[in-house]
Amino acid sequence: MKTLMNFQNKTIPVYLTDTNKQAIEKLSAVLNRKLTTGKNALKTCIKSLISVEIIGSEATLHSFFERDTLTISIY
């Protein structure tokens, strides 16, 4: 399933394996927290985010540059 999420004044597509609204809310909270307290590699990935894929409790963050793509836990 595909849904859209507003983050940092951008609309980002989020791909889910199941319809779980709580996962989207958790993802938004985690991204905001990591943008302020995360390491530089994670901050770079979040700033150039183009899409997110959520499988179970993990979110794969796809960035503009493929080398910056990361997977984080959202729970």
C-alpha positions, 0 to 999 in steps of 0.5 A: 500500500502507498500513502503520502506523508508530509515531512519538512515541507515535502510530500514523501511517499511511504510504502507499507506492507499492511495498513497501520496508521500507527506506523506512520505516526511513529515514523514521523516522530522518529524522523523528527527526533533523529533529525535533531539528535541523530548522527551525521549520516542519518541527518544527511539521509533524512534531509535528502529523503525521497521515499520510505518503505516500512516492513514490520518494525523497520523503515528503509529511508531512500535518499536522493543519493543511493549511498545514503539509504539507511534502515532504522527501527521505528518501534 
